[in-house]
């Protein structure tokens, strides 16, 4: 009775299946049925391969760290291949080399797209539920990780997509099957956004540059289709991204620098207006303060803030360069150095 009740789609109001084609094979995304406590969750089905992807974020930033604590876990289970551990050890062991490398391949293109000032713990987990050797679980996991992060309320400038590329009998093959990988002269993994390639991992048997370039371009064309598919899902059920809470020291620094700029401007055009030397010194201090403020604000933000912070960055840069040059040239001229 419990199994029958849990399998009814009617009991999950937000349950929906999204379908597309990836390299000629069906690619399905199931959402709204499992892992309701995570920030976002999806069950990815690529051919007969099935990967459960989840992402969670801590409500508060971690104290006392100067890095972004992102944890990407790719979990391989023996039951995914229809095997049960036997003999003396009946438990799953630690992650194998392939699982560790896959976690890194997913981490590399995703990490730079998070805000630089973010200090909340984020954990992305990809669990292989079943395995089809012809449909890469690594690619399914990468796309699933990108999807759930983009759908969630976690600040992120994605999504990304990824494909594998092979070269069989001189022909470029996207997401090659197990037999094709054995005879392929190229083992290429490409991850990209809609506009740029963000990660390439490759091994080849003396492949020329033109062939490699064509393989990367073919991969990006397929990735764009994947990202369009992800964007449709995000448009339908994506959550509002949370604003990143800046560390206290950075807030204090910004307030002090803004105050310094305001005070320097007031002094320059009032008290030091008639004093040429102090005028140049105040200009130099104003320019240096603007450049320091520009440097402290030089971190990535979510897309909704990008236009505002671009304008602020341009303004601070121009003011910093102009006032620093004015003050420095003026002081050197007064003392006869130039």
C-alpha positions as CSV (number, residue, x, y, z in Angstrom):
1,X,0.0,0.0,0.0
2,X,2.8,2.4,0.9
3,X,4.6,1.7,-2.3
4,X,1.5,2.2,-4.3
5,X,0.7,5.5,-2.6
6,X,4.2,6.8,-3.0
7,X,4.3,6.1,-6.7
8,X,1.1,8.1,-7.6
9,X,2.0,11.3,-9.4
10,X,-1.2,12.9,-8.0
11,X,0.4,13.1,-4.5
12,X,3.1,15.4,-5.8
13,X,1.7,18.6,-7.0
14,X,4.9,20.0,-8.4
15,X,6.1,16.8,-10.0
16,X,6.9,17.2,-13.7
17,X,9.1,15.5,-16.3
18,X,11.0,17.5,-18.9
19,X,12.3,15.8,-22.0
20,X,14.8,16.6,-24.7
21,X,17.4,14.9,-26.9
22,X,21.1,14.9,-26.1
23,X,23.5,13.5,-28.8
24,X,20.6,11.5,-30.4
25,X,19.5,9.9,-27.1
26,X,16.6,10.8,-24.8
27,X,17.4,13.0,-21.9
28,X,14.8,13.4,-19.1
29,X,14.6,15.5,-16.0
30,X,12.2,14.6,-13.2
31,X,11.6,17.3,-10.5
32,X,9.3,17.8,-7.6
33,X,9.1,14.3,-6.3
34,X,12.2,13.6,-4.2
35,X,14.5,15.4,-1.7
36,X,12.1,18.2,-0.8
37,X,14.4,19.5,1.9
38,X,17.2,20.4,-0.5
39,X,17.4,23.8,-2.2
40,X,16.8,22.0,-5.5
41,X,16.7,18.4,-6.7
42,X,16.4,16.6,-10.0
43,X,16.5,13.0,-11.2
44,X,18.4,12.9,-14.5
45,X,17.7,10.0,-16.9
46,X,20.0,9.8,-19.9
47,X,19.2,6.6,-21.8
48,X,19.3,3.9,-19.1
49,X,21.6,6.0,-16.9
50,X,20.0,7.6,-13.9
51,X,21.7,10.2,-11.7
52,X,20.1,11.9,-8.6
53,X,21.4,15.5,-8.3
54,X,20.9,17.7,-5.3
55,X,22.2,21.0,-4.0
56,X,22.0,22.5,-0.6
57,X,23.3,25.7,1.0
58,X,23.8,26.7,4.6
59,X,21.6,29.6,5.8
60,X,24.6,31.6,7.1
61,X,28.2,32.2,5.9
62,X,30.9,30.2,7.6
63,X,32.9,32.2,10.0
64,X,36.6,32.6,9.9
65,X,37.2,31.4,6.3
66,X,38.6,33.4,3.3
67,X,37.5,31.0,0.6
68,X,34.2,29.7,-0.8
69,X,33.4,26.3,0.8
70,X,32.0,24.5,-2.1
71,X,31.8,20.7,-1.9
72,X,31.1,18.7,-5.1
73,X,30.4,14.9,-4.5
74,X,30.1,12.4,-7.3
75,X,29.0,9.1,-5.7
76,X,29.3,5.8,-7.5
77,X,27.4,2.9,-6.0
78,X,27.9,-0.8,-6.9
79,X,24.1,-1.3,-7.1
80,X,24.0,1.1,-10.0
81,X,25.7,-1.6,-12.1
82,X,23.6,-4.4,-10.5
83,X,26.3,-5.5,-8.1
84,X,26.2,-6.0,-4.3
85,X,29.4,-6.0,-2.2
86,X,30.1,-9.4,-1.0
87,X,32.8,-11.5,0.8
88,X,34.3,-9.8,3.9
89,X,33.6,-6.2,3.1
90,X,29.9,-5.6,2.5
91,X,30.0,-1.8,2.7
92,X,30.8,0.7,-0.1
93,X,34.4,1.9,0.0
94,X,35.8,5.4,-0.3
95,X,35.4,7.2,-3.6
96,X,37.4,5.7,-6.4
97,X,39.8,7.6,-8.7
98,X,37.1,8.0,-11.3
99,X,34.6,9.5,-8.8
100,X,37.2,12.0,-7.5
101,X,38.2,13.1,-11.0
102,X,34.5,13.5,-12.0
103,X,33.9,15.6,-9.0
104,X,36.8,17.9,-10.0
105,X,35.5,18.0,-13.6
106,X,32.2,19.3,-12.4
107,X,33.7,21.6,-9.8
108,X,36.1,23.4,-12.2
109,X,33.5,25.0,-14.5
110,X,30.9,25.7,-11.8
111,X,33.1,27.3,-9.0
112,X,34.1,30.5,-10.9
113,X,30.4,31.3,-11.5
114,X,29.6,31.7,-7.8
115,X,30.0,35.2,-6.3
116,X,33.6,35.7,-5.1
117,X,32.5,37.0,-1.7
118,X,30.2,34.0,-1.0
119,X,31.1,32.1,2.2
120,X,28.0,29.9,2.6
121,X,28.6,26.2,2.6
122,X,27.3,24.7,-0.7
123,X,27.2,21.0,-1.3
124,X,26.4,19.5,-4.8
125,X,25.8,15.8,-4.7
126,X,25.5,13.5,-7.8
127,X,24.5,9.9,-7.0
128,X,24.5,7.4,-9.8
129,X,21.3,5.3,-9.3
130,X,21.7,3.1,-12.4
131,X,24.3,2.9,-15.1
132,X,24.1,2.6,-18.9
133,X,27.7,2.2,-20.2
134,X,26.7,3.9,-23.5
135,X,25.3,7.0,-21.7
136,X,27.9,8.8,-19.6
137,X,26.9,9.3,-16.0
138,X,29.5,12.0,-15.7
139,X,27.9,14.2,-18.3
140,X,24.4,13.5,-16.9
141,X,25.7,14.5,-13.4
142,X,27.4,17.7,-14.7
143,X,24.2,18.8,-16.5
144,X,22.1,17.8,-13.5
145,X,24.3,19.8,-11.1
146,X,24.1,22.8,-13.3
147,X,20.3,22.5,-13.6
148,X,19.6,22.1,-9.9
149,X,21.9,25.0,-9.0
150,X,20.3,27.2,-11.6
151,X,16.8,26.3,-10.4
152,X,17.7,26.9,-6.7
153,X,17.8,30.1,-4.8
154,X,21.6,29.9,-4.5
155,X,23.4,32.9,-6.2
156,X,25.1,31.6,-9.3
157,X,25.8,33.0,-12.8
158,X,25.1,29.7,-14.7
159,X,23.9,27.5,-16.2
160,X,26.6,25.5,-17.9
161,X,26.4,22.4,-20.0
162,X,28.8,19.6,-20.9
163,X,29.4,16.9,-23.5
164,X,32.1,14.4,-24.4
165,X,33.5,14.3,-27.8
166,X,35.2,11.4,-29.6
167,X,36.9,10.9,-33.0
168,X,35.9,7.6,-34.6
169,X,37.2,6.8,-38.2
170,X,37.9,10.5,-38.7
171,X,34.3,11.5,-37.7
172,X,33.5,13.7,-34.7
173,X,31.1,11.8,-32.3
174,X,29.2,13.5,-29.5
175,X,28.9,11.5,-26.3
176,X,30.4,8.3,-27.8
177,X,29.1,4.9,-26.7
178,X,31.3,2.4,-24.8
179,X,32.4,0.7,-28.0
180,X,33.1,4.0,-29.8
181,X,35.3,5.2,-26.8
182,X,37.5,2.1,-27.2
183,X,38.5,2.9,-30.7
184,X,38.3,6.7,-30.5
185,X,41.4,8.8,-31.2
186,X,40.1,11.7,-29.0
187,X,38.8,11.8,-25.5
188,X,37.5,15.4,-25.1
189,X,35.2,16.8,-22.4
190,X,33.9,20.3,-22.9
191,X,31.9,22.5,-20.4
192,X,30.6,25.9,-21.5
193,X,28.0,28.6,-20.9
194,X,25.9,30.0,-23.6
195,X,28.6,32.4,-24.6
196,X,32.0,30.9,-23.7
197,X,33.9,27.7,-23.2
198,X,34.8,27.5,-19.5
199,X,36.6,24.1,-19.2
200,X,38.3,21.7,-21.6
201,X,39.8,18.3,-20.6
202,X,41.3,16.3,-23.4
203,X,43.5,13.4,-24.4
204,X,44.2,12.5,-28.0
205,X,46.2,10.2,-30.3
206,X,48.0,12.9,-32.3
207,X,44.9,14.8,-33.4
208,X,45.6,18.0,-35.5
209,X,44.6,21.4,-34.3
210,X,41.8,21.9,-36.9
211,X,40.2,18.7,-35.9
212,X,40.4,19.6,-32.2
213,X,38.9,23.1,-32.9
214,X,36.1,21.6,-34.9
215,X,35.4,19.1,-32.1
216,X,35.2,22.0,-29.5
217,X,32.9,24.0,-31.8
218,X,30.6,21.0,-32.3
219,X,30.5,20.4,-28.6
220,X,29.6,24.1,-27.9
221,X,26.7,23.9,-30.5
222,X,25.3,20.9,-28.5
223,X,25.9,22.6,-25.2
224,X,23.8,25.6,-26.3
225,X,20.9,23.3,-26.9
226,X,21.3,21.9,-23.4
227,X,21.4,25.4,-21.8
228,X,18.3,26.4,-23.7
229,X,16.6,23.4,-22.2
230,X,17.8,24.3,-18.7
231,X,16.7,27.9,-19.2
232,X,13.2,26.8,-20.0
233,X,13.0,24.8,-16.8
234,X,14.5,27.7,-14.8
235,X,11.9,30.1,-16.3
236,X,9.1,27.8,-15.3
237,X,10.1,26.8,-11.7
238,X,13.3,28.7,-10.9
239,X,13.5,30.3,-7.4
240,X,14.4,33.9,-6.6
241,X,18.2,34.0,-5.9
242,X,19.2,35.1,-2.5
243,X,21.4,38.1,-2.1
244,X,24.9,37.3,-0.8
245,X,25.6,38.7,2.6
246,X,28.9,40.5,2.6
247,X,31.4,39.8,5.4
248,X,31.4,42.4,8.2
249,X,35.0,43.6,7.5
250,X,34.1,44.3,3.9
251,X,31.0,46.3,4.8
252,X,33.1,48.4,7.2
253,X,35.8,48.9,4.6
254,X,33.3,50.1,2.0
255,X,31.7,52.5,4.5
256,X,35.1,54.0,5.5
257,X,36.2,54.4,1.9
258,X,32.9,56.0,0.8
259,X,33.2,58.4,3.8
260,X,36.9,59.1,2.8
261,X,35.8,60.0,-0.7
262,X,33.0,62.3,0.6
263,X,35.3,64.1,3.0
264,X,38.1,64.5,0.5
265,X,35.7,66.0,-2.1
266,X,34.4,68.5,0.5
267,X,37.9,69.5,1.6
268,X,39.1,69.8,-2.0
269,X,36.4,72.2,-3.1
270,X,36.2,74.2,0.2
271,X,39.1,74.4,2.6
272,X,41.9,73.5,0.1
273,X,40.4,75.4,-2.9
274,X,42.9,78.2,-2.8
275,X,45.9,76.1,-1.6
276,X,47.3,74.6,-4.7
277,X,49.6,72.0,-3.0
278,X,46.8,70.8,-0.7
279,X,44.5,70.7,-3.7
280,X,46.9,68.4,-5.5
281,X,47.4,66.2,-2.4
282,X,43.6,65.9,-1.9
283,X,43.2,65.0,-5.6
284,X,45.9,62.3,-5.2
285,X,44.2,60.9,-2.0
286,X,40.8,61.0,-3.7
287,X,42.1,59.0,-6.7
288,X,43.9,56.4,-4.6
289,X,40.8,56.0,-2.4
290,X,38.7,55.4,-5.6
291,X,41.1,52.8,-6.9
292,X,41.2,51.0,-3.5
293,X,37.4,51.1,-3.4
294,X,37.3,49.7,-6.9
295,X,39.6,46.9,-5.9
296,X,37.5,46.0,-2.8
297,X,34.3,45.9,-5.0
298,X,36.0,43.8,-7.7
299,X,33.9,40.7,-7.0
300,X,31.2,39.0,-9.1
301,X,27.5,39.5,-8.3
302,X,24.3,38.0,-9.5
303,X,23.0,38.9,-12.9
304,X,20.3,41.2,-11.5
305,X,23.0,43.5,-10.1
306,X,25.5,43.3,-12.9
307,X,24.5,46.6,-14.7
308,X,24.6,48.6,-11.5
309,X,28.0,47.3,-10.4
310,X,29.3,47.7,-13.9
311,X,28.4,51.4,-13.7
312,X,29.9,51.8,-10.3
313,X,33.1,50.0,-11.4
314,X,33.5,52.3,-14.4
315,X,32.9,55.4,-12.3
316,X,35.4,54.4,-9.6
317,X,38.0,53.5,-12.2
318,X,37.7,56.7,-14.2
319,X,37.7,58.9,-11.0
320,X,40.6,56.9,-9.6
321,X,42.8,57.3,-12.7
322,X,41.9,60.9,-13.4
323,X,42.3,62.2,-9.9
324,X,45.5,60.2,-9.2
325,X,47.1,61.5,-12.4
326,X,46.0,65.1,-11.6
327,X,47.4,65.0,-8.1
328,X,50.6,63.2,-8.9
329,X,51.4,65.4,-12.0
330,X,50.5,68.5,-10.0
331,X,52.8,67.7,-7.1
332,X,55.7,66.6,-9.3
333,X,55.3,69.8,-11.3
334,X,55.3,72.1,-8.2
335,X,58.5,70.5,-7.0
336,X,60.1,70.8,-10.4
337,X,60.6,67.1,-10.9
338,X,58.8,67.2,-14.2
